[in-house]
Amino acid sequence: MKSFPLRIFSFGLSTFLVILFVLPCAGTARELEYFNPQKLVETSWLSEHMSRSHLRIIDFGRNLGDYKIGHIPSAIFMDRGLITTKIGKVPGMLAYVEKVVGVLEKAGISNDSTVVIYDSVGGLWASRLFWALEYLGHEDVRLLNGGWNKWMNEGRDVSKDISVQTKGSFVPLVHSERLATKDWILENLQNIQVKVLDVRSPLEYQGENVRAGRGGHIPGAVNLNWIKNLTGDNDKVFLPSKDLRAMYEEAGIAADKEIVTHCQTGIRAAHSYFTLRLLGYPKVRLYDGSWAEWGNDPETPIVSEGRSR
């Protein structure tokens, strides 16, 4: 058994290390509520650190016209359509690795870059790029809390200059454990250690709002609409950690399970993927094909509380 002074020393050392590595990443004290606060930065943090040489700010999800009217200074515009493609009959899938890497490098992203992504819809589109970067093995990727809307609401600096970066050098290291395929889900439908999280609207989940050949949901899937991750004000920032954790745990989404998020085309699913990563859930996958694949395959099992076809 350790002596009392040694235990005190160990506790003090652990506390020092947490402070040393977490505080420099945090934008505000509020972020420290999250298990992984470095994944979400505040507008104040970004404003103070814009001169970092390895920082790459990505304007993602907005259109080029809006970007030209105004954007965060030094932000690079990235067309969301460049990282997705149609694979087989399924639209909106993540493009092949080589193509995505080319898009990232054109935006000046290298393996040592700190990437901050923003959009104008509460991180909905930004989360999609966040997932893609984590899937490709990039560690230092973050979302801007509140994104463009909060930046504008606070009256911060806006630029109209078209930012161009020197081509980056990005070597991918694919993390297959961040991706769920249709076959993987079928193999794990009876696995009690796996939980499918359907983040679509309740009407889509019930099969009343049909956006594929059939309506309904994957057997055993839990429904929790992605929009509930955010506040209802104009800033649309993420809810505090305690509120998010209570919401997910009440829905049966426990941190000791392997969670698979899905929606219609993997966009809303990426937002909940990010939220769970922010909360420290260690095993989270995104089903890239989502309902656009599952609902259009007559061989996949579904549960429908309303109409299905």
N, C-alpha and C positions, 0 to 999 in steps of 0.2 A: 504494500500500500504506500502511495506517495505521502510524504510529510506535508503538513499544512502549508508551510512556506513555499514548498515546491508547487503545490496546487495553485496557490495565489500567483506565483510567478507564471505558471502555464496559462492561467486565465488572463493575466495582464498581457502576456505576449500575444495571445490569440486576439484580444481586443485591439492591440496596437496594429496587428496585421490587417484586421478588417478595416480599421480607420485608414491605414496607409493605402490600401488598394481600392477601397470603395469611394472614399470621399473625393478624390480628384476627378472621378467620373460623374459625380452627381451634379445636377444643375441646381437643385434646391434641396432643402431639408426634407421636403415632402417626398422626394424620390426615394429616400432611405427606407420608406415603408415597404418598398418592393424588394423581393429576394434578389433580383437581378437589375438594380437601378441603372446600371451602365447602359442598358438597352433602350432607355428612354431619356431624352434630354429636353430641357426646358428652353424656351426662346431666349431667356437671359443668358443661359450657358452658351448657346450658339453665338449670340451677339458678342460675348466676351472672348470666344476662342476662334473667331473667323480667320485669324492670321496664321493659324497652324499650317505648316507646310504640307503635312500629310492629310489634311482634312479635305474631304470631297463631299460637297453638298449637292444632293440630287433632287431635282424637281421632277417628280414622277406622278403620272396620272392626270395631270392637267394637259390641255392642248397647247400647241406651239403658239397659237395666237395669244392666249392668255399669258404665256411666258414672256412674249415680246412686249406686252403691255406693262408687265412688271413682275419681278421675282426677287427672291432673297439674293443680296449681293454675292457674287461669285458662284451662284448655283448653276449647275449644268443641267440642261434639259435632256431628259431621256424619254423617248416615245415608248409607252407601255407595250405597244404592239410589237416592238422589236424583240421582246424576250418570250413571246408566246407564238404558238403555231397550232395548226390542226394536225393531229396525229390519228391516222385512220379516219374514223368518223367523228372524232371528239375534238371540238374547237377549244381554243383557249388554253391548251396544254403548255407547260414550260417547253421552250424551244430546246433543241439539242445543245449539249454542253458547249461545243465549239462555237456555236452562234452566240450564245449568251456571253461567253468569255470575250468574244470580239466586241460586243456592245459595251461591256464593262470597261475594257481597256480603252475604247474610244472615249469614254467618259473620264479617263485619267485614273481609273481605279487599279491599284496594285495590291499585292497581298498585305503590305504594311499600311494601307490607307485606313484612316478613320472615316467611315461612310455614314453620313446623316441624311436620311430620306424624309421628304415631306410631300404632302398633297393638300387638297382643299376639302377633303371629305373625312376628316377625323382619323386619318391613317389607313383608310380602307385600301387604297391602291399602294401606298407606301409599304404596307405589310406584305404585299405580294412580292415586292422586290426584296424585302427583308428575308422572307422565307427562301427565296431563290439564292441569296448570298449565303445564308446558313447552310443550305443544301450543298452548295459548292465549296463549303469549308472556310468561308471568310468569318473571322472571329469578331472583328471590331466594326459591327454594323449597328446603327441606332435609328430610332424614329424620333422625329421632332413632335413633342406633345402639343397638340392643337394645330400643328402645321401652319399652312399659309393663312388660314382664317385668324388664328390667335396672333400671328406675327403682324397682320394688318390691323387687327383690333387694338393692338398696343402702340400703333403708330411708329413702328420701327422702319429703318432704312429700306428703300426699295430701289432696285436697279433695272434699267432697260438694256444694259449692255449684254450682248450675246457672249457668254463665257465659253472659252475653249481651253481644254487642258492638254498638256503633253500626253501622248499615248502611254497608258499604264502597262504594267507587266503582271498578269494575273495567272497563276498556276492553280487550277482547281484541284480540290481534294474532296471528291463526292462523298457525302454522308448519306448513304442509302437508308439509314434509320430515321431520316427526316421525311421520307416519302412513303406513302401507302399506295399500292396499286389495287385494282379490282381483285386480282387473284389473291393478293395478300389478305384482303378483308374477308374474302370467301373462306380462306383457310383458317381464319381466326374468329369466325362468327360465334363459335361456341367457347371461345377462350375467355374465361372469367377475368383474366388479367388485362383484357383489352376492352376499351369503351369507345364507342363511336359517338362523336359529338356533332350533331346536325345543327348548323348555325343559321339555317334559312328561317323564313317567317313561319309562324305556326300554321298558316293556311297551306303553305308548300309542304310542310312536314305531314299534315293531315291528309294531303291528297286533294284538297279543294282547289288550290292554285296549281295547275298542272303545266309544267314548262318542259316536259319531255314526252316520250311516247307513253309513259305511265306516270301516275302521281303516287305519292306516298313517301315512305322512308325505309331505310335499311333496318331489318329486324334487330331489335335491342338498342337502337340509337336513341340518344337523349336529345331533346330539342332545347336550345338556348340561343335565342336570336342575337347575332353579333352586335347589334346596335346597343345592347344593354351594357356593353363594356365601357360606354362613354357617358359623359354628362349630357344633359338635355339642353344646355345653353349654346350660344353661338360659337364658343371656342371648341366645344366637343373634345375635351381632354379626357384622359383615362380616369376612371373612378379610383379612389384610394384602394390600396391593397386589401385592407380588411373587408371592404364592401365586395370587391371582386371575389376574394376567397370564399366569403360566406355564400355568395350567389352560386359559384361553381360547386362547392361542397354540398349545398342544398339540392342541387340538380343531380348529385351522384357522381360528379366528376372529381375523383379523388387523385391526389398526387402520387399515390403508390401504384396507379394503373398506367398502362400505355394508352394514351389518348390519340384518337384519329379524328381530325376535324374535316368536315366537308360541307359544301353548299351546292350551288349550281355549276359553277365553273372554277372554283378554287380561289375566288377573290375574297369573299366574305370569310371563307374558311381560314385564309391567311391572317385575317385580323384577329380571330380567336386563337390561332396558332401563336401569334405574337404575344397576345395577352397571357396565355398560359406559360410561355417562356419567360415573360416578365415576372410572373408570380413564382417562378422557380420549378415548374413542373419539369422533371428531367427527361421524360419519354413522351415526346409529342411528334406525331406524324401529320402530314397534310395529304389528303386524298386528292390528287391533282385532277383526275378525271371527274370526280364528284358526280352530281346527279345527271349531268349531261351525258355521262357514260353509263352509270348504273340504271337510270330510268329509261334509257333507250335500248337496253339489252334485255330481250325477252326471257333470258335464262336466269337472270339474277332475282333472288327472292326479295319481295317488298311487303310492307304492311301499309294498308291504306284505311284511313278512318272516314274517307269520303269517296269521291269518284276516282277511278283509275282506268287507264286505257292502254 
